[in-house]
Amino acid sequence: MHSLGVVLFSAAFFGIIVLVTLGVAVTLVMSFHRGRLAAVARRQHLLLDQGAYHRPDPIRTSLIEGVFMVLATALLLVGLPVVLAATFHFLLPLLGHASSSP
């Protein structure tokens, strides 16, 4: 009786493994197929005459704005760690101590 249970359990387990594997494989194949069809549809749409009117404008950033963004990024990447380090180094030790008053 025990061997029958082992055989039934093994058959069910391997059946589930096969079904899950087939389901994942079919899902991946269908997903890639739909992606390929969508890419073909996008390509055909761009070939139409009206496709030229739906392209986004290129972004033109002035030099002053670019310099400002670089400086702001550098300030954030350098200044924030410095402020956090100073906070932990100087202010945190003061939290546990009461000021001495006579």
HELIX and SHEET records of a PDB file:
HELIX    1   1 HIS A    2  LEU A   47  1                                  46    
HELIX    2   2 ASP A   49  HIS A   54  5                                   6    
HELIX    3   3 LEU A   63  ALA A   74  1                                  12    
HELIX    4   4 LEU A   75  GLY A   79  3                                   5    
HELIX    5   5 LEU A   80  ALA A   86  1                                   7    
HELIX    6   6 THR A   87  LEU A   91  3                                   5    
HELIX    7   7 LEU A   92  LEU A   95  1                                   4    
END                                                                             
